[in-house]
Amino acid sequence: IATMLESRLQTKPRSSPNDRETSLWSSGLGMKLEAVTPFLGKYRPFVGRCCQTCTPKSWDSLFHRSIRDLGFCNVILVKEENTRFRDWLVRRLCYFLWSLEQHIPSCQDTPQKILESTGVQNLLSGKVPGGAGEGQVPDVVKKEVQRILGHIQAPPWPFLVRLFSWALLRFLNCVFLNVQLHKGQMKMVHKAAQTGSPLVLLSTHKTLLDGILLPFVLLSQGLGVLRVAWDSRACSPSLRALLRKLGGLFLPSEANLSLDSSEGLLARAVVQEVIDQLLVSGQPLLIFLEEPPGALGPRLSALGQAWLGFVVRAVQVGIIPDALLVPVAVTYDVVPDAPCDIYHASAPLGLWTGALAVLRSLCSHLGCSRQICSRVHLAQPFSLQEYTISARSCWGSRQTLEQLLQPILLGQCTAVPDTEKEQEWTPITGPLLALKEEDQLLVRRLSHHVLSASVASSAVMSTAIMATLLLFKHQKLLGEFSWLTEEILLRGFDVGFSGQLRSLLQHTLSLLRAHVALLRIRRGDLLVVPRPGPGLAHLARLSAELLPVFLSEAVGACAVRGLLVGRVPPQGPWELQGIELLSQNELYRQILLLMHLLPQELLLLQPCQSSYCYCQEVLDRLIQCGLLVAEETPGSRAACDTGRQRMSRRLLWKPSGDFTDSDSDDFEEAEGRYFRLSQQLRCPDFFLFLCRLLSPLLKAFAQAAAFLHQGQLPDTESGYTKQLFQFLQATAHEEGIFECVDPKLAISAIWTFRDLGVLQQMPSPAGPRLHLSSTFASRDNQEKLEQFIRQFICS
């Protein structure tokens, strides 16, 4: 892959290739200075508004138009002006003086309050299951309660918090170029904190540093000590002890025991009392809803859902009248290197390992000028009470993936059922099982809703744009980078960078230095070449961050590809494909099929949005971006004519939340609507660009289907995942395409095939094992599955 950067180098040639490449990195790129023009120079989108369908009151209460224009601040930029003192000595000690001035409320009597609370007293008196009334001595139960309390939390030490904040500030200034925060988003959170309801921050999880960076940001903005719900499996006992003194919370292992276990009942009751006291005191709480990227498993965190379940229960039983939920995301142009693979290692992260990792990071970043940029995103807070009331009215019937897709791909029927897909990969833990079934459903769908909001408010970093351009072989990086930036802003997403284009590209290429090579060709032009093998896989992971921006268009483009695959040759000219008429009903059906095939964790559809509404959104996006043009058939009403549309009788009695395309007209209006692919010059390249965004996942699914007759089954899930991943690696080396060589894609394919009924999980004495179902034991049905997936892939 070779991409030409429009630049002229002023450096002298070197003798050896290694020296020549080193000189290209060390020298300036010599590009003409051009400014990034966001959104045609007129507007930068303000992201992070809450859902107007589920929380209309919150939509209006905590937002004002003036918030959009407040701009950004660098939270790690601390100067003399940030302290109360002025002197030459203050300029050298401003970090230390700033840490001393932070307000840290004292809460030394919190353990005693929890012991004296009504819930714990009922446990000690035996009035609830799991307490002293079941043959246990109250003193023994009290000691057990104190032990569980000591595992969950400890009172934060103000001196330790200040010392850690000072050390962290120095570390962040060495590693990071800046940590940007929108002042308008922070103002919304401040207004929410003044309402008297506790704040619960629900965050994505890019790296272990998120749990340290977010408390620092909120402490620097005057919101006090943020209590962070950590994963105890990732930390050693010594590190857990330190994090507790800094405000950390840990879920005891006994809380995951069965519902009839007395130890589990006691642990869950104590954790609930801890959360109740924390919310009553008004302390902000941080919960990670997403598993970190290094964890091989579902995207949604089972631990995060368990903590969120405790918050939901506290509101429902009336401990607090309401809680304000704040979707949060942290984005980095390059995720800081983890000290070790803590999510695969046998031993959890310890203090010495963490200290060595910090020293290694400091040495690597001081030895070169590669500093990281980061953005912290705080979306608009919304009321949990309001969401609970409105969300229950949106629940409808759902079917499994096997019921929806298997008859269609086997050719047994052609109609797509008019219902939603039920797909849940996150296991339900003990704390969530202790809730009522409808409350479990509420927590799971709330998790999807908030995670979707967090991803939508995340800014796209420059490395994601550069990786996408390099993977898709764009020929002019300067012009294409500016074009893609504008396309992102036009779709309502923000970017995490600004400044001059020359400096921006130089900074981005320096961060990707390990995965790309710079070569000089004739007339001084610069060639940017991705390194083969793992370098391509890394660029593919970076480019995946761009998928949420173009996801609707990518789904639509792949669906159009599936319609055309049987009509025109795959490599046929664009003009030949543009001749074909595409009916709106056919487009709807193809989009639905692809939506059901794609994992729910990738689409992140909000539970309040139906599939047919999303189909219409996809079609609208394809029309807006110019890929589809309406074809007016003789005698039909113009597509833009909405004046003569009549309301269906079936809608006259329905509430506003039930307006969907499937209910409104049963596609009667859509039968006469047809579209063609646009013949504009930019459309073929843009169509291919959109299709390739989903190619890694779809190719992994297709190769998993082709592997069915080669795999050794029955096998455990981990064993079959290893088999499939080795097959993906071997295929990548043969074809030279490494984008789909990712163990997470292999797991996603296996779980999708399990939901589809291709693979079945059977119990055995050694544990659950995967078997090939009798339906797909025949080679004919395996080929049907592979062809069904490959119709959406644009080669």
LODRENRO-357536 format. One record per residue (C-alpha): residue in one letter; residue number from 1; x, y, z. Coordinates in steps of 0.5 Angstrom, whole numbers, plus 2048, in hexadecimal, padded with zeros to 3 digits. Example, Ala and Ser with C-alpha at 12.3 -4.5 7.8 and 13.67 -1.06 7.14 Angstrom:
<nodes>
nuza:vodren:xx:yy:zz
a:1:819:7F7:810
s:2:81B:7FE:80E
</nodes>
This chain:
<nodes>
nuza:vodren:xx:yy:zz
i:1:800:800:800
a:2:803:807:7FE
t:3:800:80D:7FF
m:4:803:814:7FD
l:5:803:81A:802
e:6:803:820:7FE
s:7:80A:823:801
r:8:811:825:7FF
l:9:817:823:803
q:10:81C:828:804
t:11:821:823:807
k:12:827:820:804
p:13:827:819:802
r:14:82A:813:806
s:15:82F:80D:804
s:16:82B:808:808
p:17:823:806:808
n:18:823:806:80F
d:19:827:80D:810
r:20:822:810:80A
e:21:81C:80E:80E
t:22:81F:811:815
s:23:820:817:811
l:24:819:818:80F
w:25:816:817:816
s:26:81B:81C:819
s:27:81A:821:813
g:28:814:826:812
l:29:810:823:80D
g:30:810:82A:809
m:31:809:82A:808
k:32:805:831:806
l:33:801:833:80C
e:34:7FA:832:80C
a:35:7F5:833:811
v:36:7EF:82E:812
t:37:7E9:831:811
p:38:7E4:82D:815
f:39:7DD:82D:812
l:40:7DE:832:80D
g:41:7E1:837:812
k:42:7DA:838:815
y:43:7D8:833:81A
r:44:7DB:82E:81F
p:45:7D6:829:821
f:46:7D4:829:828
v:47:7D3:821:82A
g:48:7D1:81E:830
r:49:7C9:820:830
c:50:7C5:81B:834
c:51:7BF:817:831
q:52:7B9:81B:82F
t:53:7B5:815:82F
c:54:7B6:812:835
t:55:7B8:818:839
p:56:7B5:81E:836
k:57:7B5:822:83D
s:58:7BC:821:83E
w:59:7BD:823:837
d:60:7BB:82A:838
s:61:7BD:82B:840
l:62:7C4:82B:840
f:63:7C6:82E:839
h:64:7C6:835:836
r:65:7C9:837:82F
s:66:7CE:83B:832
i:67:7D2:835:835
r:68:7D4:833:82E
d:69:7D8:839:82D
l:70:7DC:838:834
g:71:7E2:835:830
f:72:7E7:830:833
c:73:7EC:830:839
n:74:7F3:82C:83A
v:75:7F2:829:841
i:76:7F9:827:842
l:77:7FB:82E:840
v:78:7FC:831:847
k:79:800:838:848
e:80:801:83D:84D
e:81:7FA:840:84C
n:82:7F7:83A:84E
t:83:7F9:83B:855
r:84:7F8:840:85A
f:85:7FF:842:85A
r:86:804:846:856
d:87:80B:846:856
w:88:811:843:852
l:89:811:83D:857
v:90:80A:83C:856
r:91:80B:83B:84E
r:92:810:835:850
l:93:80B:832:856
c:94:805:834:852
y:95:803:82C:852
f:96:804:82B:859
l:97:800:831:85B
w:98:7FB:830:857
s:99:7FA:829:85A
l:100:7FA:82C:861
e:101:7F4:830:85F
q:102:7EF:82B:85C
h:103:7E9:82A:860
i:104:7E9:823:863
p:105:7E3:821:868
s:106:7E4:81D:86E
c:107:7E0:817:86F
q:108:7E3:813:875
d:109:7DD:811:878
t:110:7DA:80D:872
p:111:7DC:806:874
q:112:7D8:808:87B
k:113:7D2:80A:877
i:114:7D2:804:873
l:115:7D2:800:879
e:116:7CC:804:87C
s:117:7C8:804:876
t:118:7C1:801:876
g:119:7C3:7FB:871
v:120:7C9:7F9:875
q:121:7C6:7F9:87B
n:122:7C0:7F5:878
l:123:7C6:7F0:876
l:124:7C9:7F0:87D
s:125:7C2:7EF:880
g:126:7C0:7E9:87B
k:127:7BA:7ED:878
v:128:7BC:7EB:871
p:129:7BF:7E5:86E
g:130:7C7:7E4:86F
g:131:7C7:7E7:876
a:132:7C8:7E5:87D
g:133:7C1:7E2:87D
e:134:7C3:7DC:87A
g:135:7C7:7D9:87F
q:136:7CD:7DE:87F
v:137:7CF:7E2:885
p:138:7CE:7E9:884
d:139:7D6:7EB:886
v:140:7D8:7E6:880
v:141:7D3:7E9:87B
k:142:7D6:7F0:87D
k:143:7DD:7EE:87C
e:144:7DB:7EB:875
v:145:7D8:7F2:874
q:146:7DE:7F6:876
r:147:7E2:7F1:872
i:148:7DE:7F2:86B
l:149:7DE:7FA:86D
g:150:7E6:7FA:86D
h:151:7E6:7F6:866
i:152:7E1:7FB:863
q:153:7E4:801:865
a:154:7E8:806:86A
p:155:7E7:80D:86C
p:156:7EB:811:867
w:157:7F1:814:86A
p:158:7F2:81C:868
f:159:7F9:81C:868
l:160:7FA:816:864
v:161:7F5:819:85F
r:162:7F9:81F:85F
l:163:800:81C:85E
f:164:7FD:817:859
s:165:7FA:81D:855
w:166:800:821:855
a:167:804:81B:852
l:168:7FF:819:84D
l:169:7FF:820:84B
r:170:807:820:849
f:171:806:819:846
l:172:800:81B:841
n:173:804:822:83F
c:174:80A:81D:83D
v:175:806:818:839
f:176:800:81C:837
l:177:801:822:832
n:178:7FA:824:835
v:179:7F4:822:838
q:180:7EE:826:835
l:181:7E7:827:838
h:182:7E1:82B:836
k:183:7DF:830:83A
g:184:7D8:830:838
q:185:7D8:828:83A
m:186:7DB:82A:841
k:187:7D6:82F:842
m:188:7D0:82A:841
v:189:7D3:826:846
h:190:7D4:82B:84B
k:191:7CC:82D:84A
a:192:7CA:826:84B
a:193:7CE:826:851
q:194:7CB:82C:854
t:195:7C4:828:853
g:196:7C5:824:85A
s:197:7C5:81D:856
p:198:7CB:819:856
l:199:7CF:818:850
v:200:7D1:812:84D
l:201:7D6:812:847
l:202:7D5:80C:843
s:203:7DC:80B:83E
t:204:7DF:808:839
h:205:7E5:804:83A
k:206:7EB:805:835
t:207:7F1:804:83A
l:208:7F2:803:842
l:209:7F5:80A:842
d:210:7ED:80C:841
g:211:7EC:80B:848
i:212:7F1:80F:84B
l:213:7F1:815:846
l:214:7E9:816:847
p:215:7E9:817:84E
f:216:7EF:81C:84D
v:217:7EB:820:848
l:218:7E5:820:84C
l:219:7E9:822:852
s:220:7EC:828:84E
q:221:7E6:82A:84C
g:222:7E3:82B:854
l:223:7DF:825:854
g:224:7E2:821:85A
v:225:7E5:81A:85A
l:226:7E2:816:855
r:227:7E1:80F:858
v:228:7E3:80A:852
a:229:7E0:802:852
w:230:7E6:7FE:850
d:231:7E7:7F7:84E
s:232:7EA:7F3:854
r:233:7ED:7EE:84F
a:234:7F1:7F3:84B
c:235:7F5:7F5:852
s:236:7F9:7F2:857
p:237:7F7:7F3:85E
s:238:7FD:7F8:85F
l:239:7FA:7FC:85A
r:240:7F3:7FB:85C
a:241:7F5:7FE:863
l:242:7F8:804:85F
l:243:7F2:805:85B
r:244:7ED:805:861
k:245:7F0:80B:864
l:246:7F0:80F:85E
g:247:7E8:80D:85E
g:248:7E8:807:85A
l:249:7E2:802:85B
f:250:7E3:7FA:85A
l:251:7DD:7F5:859
p:252:7DF:7EF:85E
s:253:7DF:7E8:85B
e:254:7D9:7E6:85F
a:255:7D4:7EA:85C
n:256:7D5:7E6:856
l:257:7D2:7E0:85A
s:258:7CC:7DC:858
l:259:7C5:7DF:85B
d:260:7C4:7DA:860
s:261:7CB:7DB:863
s:262:7CB:7DE:86A
e:263:7D2:7E1:868
g:264:7D0:7E4:862
l:265:7CA:7E7:865
l:266:7CE:7EA:86A
a:267:7D3:7ED:866
r:268:7CE:7F0:861
a:269:7CA:7F3:867
v:270:7D0:7F7:869
v:271:7D2:7F9:862
q:272:7CB:7FC:861
e:273:7CC:800:868
v:274:7D3:803:866
i:275:7CF:805:85F
d:276:7C9:808:863
q:277:7CE:80C:868
l:278:7D2:80E:862
l:279:7CC:811:85E
v:280:7C9:814:864
s:281:7D0:818:866
g:282:7D0:81B:85F
q:283:7D7:818:85D
p:284:7D7:817:855
l:285:7D8:80F:853
l:286:7DC:80D:84D
i:287:7DA:806:84A
f:288:7DD:803:843
l:289:7D8:800:83F
e:290:7DD:7FE:83A
e:291:7E2:7F8:83A
p:292:7E9:7FB:839
p:293:7EC:7F9:832
g:294:7F1:7F4:834
a:295:7EB:7F0:837
l:296:7E9:7EA:833
g:297:7E1:7EA:834
p:298:7DB:7EE:833
r:299:7DB:7F6:832
l:300:7D6:7F7:838
s:301:7D9:7F6:83F
a:302:7D6:7F1:843
l:303:7D9:7F5:849
g:304:7D7:7FB:847
q:305:7CF:7F9:846
a:306:7D0:7F6:84D
w:307:7D2:7FD:850
l:308:7CC:800:84C
g:309:7C7:7FB:84F
f:310:7C9:7FE:856
v:311:7C8:805:854
v:312:7C1:803:850
r:313:7BF:800:856
a:314:7C0:805:85B
v:315:7BC:80A:857
q:316:7B6:805:856
v:317:7B6:804:85E
g:318:7B6:80B:85F
i:319:7BD:80C:863
i:320:7BE:812:85E
p:321:7B8:815:85A
d:322:7BD:815:854
a:323:7C4:814:851
l:324:7C7:818:84B
l:325:7CA:814:846
v:326:7D0:817:842
p:327:7D3:813:83C
v:328:7DA:814:83C
a:329:7E0:812:837
v:330:7E7:813:836
t:331:7EB:813:830
y:332:7F2:812:82E
d:333:7F6:813:827
v:334:7FA:80D:82A
v:335:7F8:809:830
p:336:7FD:809:835
d:337:801:803:835
a:338:7FF:7FE:83A
p:339:804:7FC:83F
c:340:802:7F5:83E
d:341:7FC:7F1:83B
i:342:7F9:7F1:842
y:343:7F3:7EE:83F
h:344:7F6:7E8:83D
a:345:7FC:7E7:842
s:346:7FB:7E2:847
a:347:7FD:7E7:84C
p:348:7FA:7EE:84D
l:349:7FD:7F5:84D
g:350:801:7F6:853
l:351:804:7FD:856
w:352:80B:7FB:853
t:353:809:7F9:84C
g:354:805:800:84C
a:355:80B:804:84E
l:356:80F:801:849
a:357:80A:802:844
v:358:80A:809:846
l:359:812:80A:845
r:360:812:806:83F
s:361:80C:80B:83C
l:362:810:811:83F
c:363:817:80F:83B
s:364:814:80D:835
h:365:810:814:834
l:366:816:818:837
g:367:81B:814:832
c:368:816:816:82C
s:369:811:81C:82B
r:370:80B:817:82A
q:371:806:81A:82F
i:372:7FF:818:82F
c:373:7F9:81C:82E
s:374:7F2:81A:832
r:375:7EB:81D:832
v:376:7E6:81C:838
h:377:7DF:81C:836
l:378:7DA:81D:83B
a:379:7D3:81C:838
q:380:7CC:820:83A
p:381:7CA:81D:841
f:382:7C3:81A:841
s:383:7BE:818:846
l:384:7BE:810:848
q:385:7B7:811:84B
e:386:7B5:814:844
y:387:7B8:80F:840
t:388:7B5:809:844
i:389:7AE:80B:843
s:390:7AF:80D:83C
a:391:7B3:807:83A
r:392:7AE:802:83C
s:393:7A9:804:837
c:394:7AE:802:831
w:395:7AF:7FB:833
g:396:7AC:7F6:82E
s:397:7AC:7EF:82B
r:398:7B3:7ED:829
q:399:7B6:7E6:826
t:400:7BC:7E3:825
l:401:7C1:7E3:820
e:402:7C0:7DC:81E
q:403:7B8:7DD:81D
l:404:7B9:7E4:819
l:405:7BF:7E2:814
q:406:7C0:7DA:814
p:407:7B9:7D9:810
i:408:7BB:7DE:80B
l:409:7C2:7DC:809
l:410:7C0:7D5:809
g:411:7BB:7D7:803
q:412:7B5:7D5:808
c:413:7B2:7DC:807
t:414:7B3:7E3:805
a:415:7AF:7E7:809
v:416:7B3:7EB:80F
p:417:7AF:7EA:816
d:418:7AC:7F1:818
t:419:7B0:7F1:81F
e:420:7B6:7F3:822
k:421:7BC:7EE:823
e:422:7BE:7EC:82A
q:423:7C5:7EB:82B
e:424:7C9:7EB:832
w:425:7D0:7E9:833
t:426:7D2:7EC:839
p:427:7D1:7E7:83F
i:428:7CC:7E8:845
t:429:7D0:7E8:84B
g:430:7CD:7E7:852
p:431:7CB:7EF:854
l:432:7C7:7EF:84E
l:433:7C4:7E9:84F
a:434:7C1:7EB:856
l:435:7BD:7F0:852
k:436:7B6:7EF:84F
e:437:7B6:7ED:848
e:438:7B3:7F3:845
d:439:7B9:7F7:849
q:440:7BE:7F3:846
l:441:7BB:7F4:83F
l:442:7BB:7FC:841
v:443:7C3:7FC:843
r:444:7C5:7F8:83D
r:445:7C1:7FD:838
l:446:7C3:803:83C
s:447:7CB:800:83C
h:448:7CA:800:834
h:449:7C7:807:834
v:450:7CC:80A:838
l:451:7D2:807:834
s:452:7CF:809:82E
a:453:7CE:810:830
s:454:7D6:810:832
v:455:7D8:80D:82C
a:456:7D4:812:828
s:457:7D7:818:82C
s:458:7DE:815:82B
a:459:7E3:81A:827
v:460:7E7:816:821
m:461:7EE:817:822
s:462:7F3:819:81C
t:463:7F6:812:81C
a:464:7F0:80E:81B
i:465:7EF:813:815
m:466:7F6:811:812
a:467:7F5:80A:813
t:468:7EF:80A:80F
l:469:7F2:80E:80A
l:470:7F8:809:80A
l:471:7F4:803:80A
f:472:7F0:805:804
k:473:7F6:807:800
h:474:7F4:80E:7FF
q:475:7F9:812:7FA
k:476:7F9:819:7FD
l:477:7F9:819:805
l:478:7F9:821:806
g:479:7F3:822:801
e:480:7EF:81B:804
f:481:7F1:81D:80B
s:482:7ED:823:80B
w:483:7E7:820:807
l:484:7E6:81B:80C
t:485:7E7:820:812
e:486:7E1:824:80E
e:487:7DD:81D:80D
i:488:7DD:81C:814
l:489:7DB:822:817
l:490:7D6:823:812
r:491:7D3:81C:815
g:492:7D2:820:81C
f:493:7D9:81C:81F
d:494:7DE:820:822
v:495:7E6:820:820
g:496:7EB:820:826
f:497:7F0:824:822
s:498:7F1:82B:820
g:499:7F7:82F:81D
q:500:7FB:830:817
l:501:7FA:82A:812
r:502:802:829:811
s:503:803:829:818
l:504:7FD:824:819
l:505:800:81F:814
q:506:807:81F:817
h:507:804:81E:81E
t:508:800:818:81B
l:509:805:815:817
s:510:80A:815:81D
l:511:805:811:822
l:512:804:80C:81C
r:513:80B:80B:81B
a:514:80C:804:81D
h:515:807:802:818
v:516:808:806:812
a:517:80E:808:80E
l:518:810:80F:80A
l:519:814:80E:804
r:520:816:813:7FF
i:521:815:813:7F8
r:522:816:817:7F2
r:523:816:81E:7F2
g:524:816:81E:7F9
d:525:80F:81B:7FA
l:526:80E:817:801
l:527:80B:810:801
v:528:807:80E:807
v:529:807:806:807
p:530:804:802:80C
r:531:808:7FC:80F
p:532:805:7F5:80D
g:533:803:7F0:812
p:534:801:7F3:819
g:535:802:7FA:817
l:536:7FC:7F9:813
a:537:7F8:7F6:818
h:538:7FA:7FC:81D
l:539:7F7:801:818
a:540:7F1:7FD:817
r:541:7EF:7FD:81E
l:542:7F1:805:81E
s:543:7EC:806:818
a:544:7E7:802:81B
e:545:7E6:808:820
l:546:7E3:80C:819
l:547:7DE:807:818
p:548:7D8:80A:81D
v:549:7D9:810:819
f:550:7D7:80D:812
l:551:7D3:807:815
s:552:7CD:808:812
e:553:7CF:80A:80B
a:554:7D4:803:80C
v:555:7CE:7FF:80D
g:556:7CA:802:807
a:557:7D0:801:802
c:558:7D1:7FA:804
a:559:7CA:7F9:804
v:560:7CA:7FC:7FD
r:561:7D0:7F7:7FB
g:562:7CB:7F1:7FD
l:563:7C6:7F4:7F8
l:564:7CA:7F4:7F2
v:565:7CE:7EE:7F3
g:566:7CA:7EA:7EF
r:567:7C8:7EF:7EA
v:568:7CF:7F2:7E8
p:569:7D6:7EF:7E8
p:570:7DA:7F1:7EE
q:571:7DF:7F4:7EA
g:572:7DA:7F7:7E5
p:573:7DB:7FF:7E4
w:574:7D7:804:7E8
e:575:7D3:806:7E2
l:576:7D0:7FF:7E2
q:577:7CF:7FF:7E9
g:578:7CB:805:7E9
i:579:7C6:803:7E3
e:580:7C3:7FE:7E8
l:581:7BD:800:7EC
l:582:7BC:7FF:7F3
s:583:7B5:7FF:7F6
q:584:7B5:802:7FD
n:585:7B2:7FB:800
e:586:7B8:7F7:7FD
l:587:7BC:7FC:801
y:588:7B9:7FC:807
r:589:7B9:7F4:807
q:590:7C0:7F4:806
i:591:7C2:7F9:80B
l:592:7BE:7F5:810
l:593:7C2:7EF:80E
l:594:7C8:7F2:80F
m:595:7C6:7F5:816
h:596:7C4:7EF:819
l:597:7CB:7EB:816
l:598:7CF:7F1:81A
p:599:7D0:7F0:821
q:600:7CC:7F5:825
e:601:7D2:7F7:829
l:602:7D5:7FA:822
l:603:7CE:7FD:820
l:604:7CD:800:827
l:605:7C6:802:825
q:606:7C2:805:82B
p:607:7BC:801:82E
c:608:7B7:807:82C
q:609:7B9:806:825
s:610:7B6:801:821
s:611:7B9:7FD:81B
y:612:7B4:800:816
c:613:7B6:807:818
y:614:7BD:805:817
c:615:7BC:803:810
q:616:7B9:809:80E
e:617:7BF:80D:812
v:618:7C3:809:80E
l:619:7C0:80A:807
d:620:7BF:812:809
r:621:7C7:812:80A
l:622:7C8:80F:803
i:623:7C4:814:800
q:624:7C7:81A:804
c:625:7CE:818:802
g:626:7CC:817:7FB
l:627:7CD:810:7FA
l:628:7C6:80E:7F8
v:629:7C1:813:7F4
a:630:7BA:812:7F3
e:631:7B7:80F:7ED
e:632:7B0:812:7EB
t:633:7AC:80D:7E8
p:634:7A7:80F:7E3
g:635:7A0:810:7E6
s:636:7A3:810:7ED
r:637:7A3:815:7F2
a:638:7A9:819:7F3
a:639:7AE:817:7F9
c:640:7AE:81E:7FB
d:641:7A7:81F:7FB
t:642:7A4:81E:803
g:643:79E:823:802
r:644:799:81D:800
q:645:79C:818:805
r:646:796:815:80A
m:647:796:813:811
s:648:795:80B:811
r:649:78F:809:815
r:650:793:805:819
l:651:797:80B:81C
l:652:791:80F:81F
w:653:791:80B:825
k:654:799:80A:826
p:655:79D:80F:82B
s:656:7A3:813:828
g:657:7A8:80E:82A
d:658:7A5:808:825
f:659:7A6:80C:81F
t:660:7AA:807:81A
d:661:7AB:806:813
s:662:7A8:7FF:814
d:663:7A2:801:817
s:664:7A1:807:813
d:665:79F:805:80C
d:666:7A2:7FD:80C
f:667:7A6:800:806
e:668:7A0:801:802
e:669:7A3:808:800
a:670:7AA:805:7FF
e:671:7A8:800:7FA
g:672:7A8:805:7F5
r:673:7AF:809:7F7
y:674:7B5:807:7F3
f:675:7BC:809:7F3
r:676:7C2:809:7EF
l:677:7CA:80A:7F1
s:678:7CC:811:7EF
q:679:7D1:812:7EA
q:680:7D5:817:7ED
l:681:7DC:816:7EC
r:682:7DE:816:7F3
c:683:7D8:810:7F5
p:684:7DC:80A:7F3
d:685:7E2:80C:7F7
f:686:7DD:80E:7FD
f:687:7D9:807:7FC
l:688:7DF:803:7FD
f:689:7E2:807:803
l:690:7DB:806:806
c:691:7DB:7FE:805
r:692:7E2:7FD:807
l:693:7E1:800:80E
l:694:7DD:7FA:80F
s:695:7E1:7F5:80B
p:696:7E6:7F3:811
l:697:7E0:7F0:815
l:698:7DC:7ED:80F
k:699:7E2:7EA:80C
a:700:7E3:7E7:813
f:701:7DC:7E4:813
a:702:7DD:7E1:80C
q:703:7E4:7DE:80E
a:704:7E0:7DB:814
a:705:7DB:7D8:810
a:706:7E0:7D5:80B
f:707:7E4:7D2:811
l:708:7DE:7CE:814
h:709:7E0:7C8:810
q:710:7E7:7C8:812
g:711:7E6:7CA:819
q:712:7E7:7C4:81E
l:713:7E0:7C4:822
p:714:7DE:7C3:827
d:715:7E3:7C8:82B
t:716:7E3:7CD:831
e:717:7E1:7D4:82F
s:718:7E8:7D6:830
g:719:7EB:7D0:82C
y:720:7E7:7D1:826
t:721:7E8:7D9:826
k:722:7F0:7D7:826
q:723:7EE:7D3:820
l:724:7EB:7D8:81C
f:725:7F0:7DD:81E
q:726:7F5:7D9:81B
f:727:7F1:7D8:815
l:728:7F0:7E0:814
q:729:7F8:7E0:815
a:730:7FA:7DB:810
t:731:7F4:7DE:80B
a:732:7F7:7E5:80C
h:733:7FE:7E3:80B
e:734:7FC:7E0:804
e:735:7F8:7E6:802
g:736:7FC:7EB:805
i:737:7F6:7EE:808
f:738:7F7:7EF:810
e:739:7F1:7F3:812
c:740:7EC:7EE:814
v:741:7F2:7EA:818
d:742:7EF:7EC:81F
p:743:7ED:7E7:825
k:744:7E7:7EC:826
l:745:7E5:7EB:81F
a:746:7E5:7E3:820
i:747:7E1:7E3:827
s:748:7DC:7E7:824
a:749:7DB:7E3:81E
i:750:7DB:7DD:822
w:751:7D6:7E0:827
t:752:7D2:7E2:821
f:753:7D2:7DB:81E
r:754:7CF:7D9:825
d:755:7C9:7DE:825
l:756:7C8:7DC:81D
g:757:7C7:7D4:81F
v:758:7CE:7D2:81B
l:759:7D1:7D0:822
q:760:7CE:7CD:828
q:761:7D1:7CE:82F
m:762:7D0:7C7:832
p:763:7D2:7C5:83A
s:764:7D7:7C0:83B
p:765:7DB:7BD:841
a:766:7E1:7C2:83F
g:767:7DC:7C8:83E
p:768:7D8:7CB:838
r:769:7DA:7C9:831
l:770:7D9:7CB:82B
h:771:7D6:7C7:826
l:772:7D4:7C8:81E
s:773:7CC:7C8:81E
s:774:7C9:7C2:819
t:775:7C6:7C7:815
f:776:7CD:7CA:813
a:777:7D0:7C3:813
s:778:7CF:7C3:80B
r:779:7D4:7C6:807
d:780:7CE:7C9:803
n:781:7CB:7CD:809
q:782:7D2:7D0:80A
e:783:7D3:7D2:803
k:784:7CD:7D6:804
l:785:7CF:7D9:80A
e:786:7D6:7DB:807
q:787:7D2:7DE:801
f:788:7CD:7E2:805
i:789:7D3:7E6:809
r:790:7D7:7E7:803
q:791:7D1:7EA:7FF
f:792:7D3:7F0:803
i:793:7DA:7F0:802
c:794:7DD:7F5:7FD
s:795:7E4:7F3:7FA
</nodes>
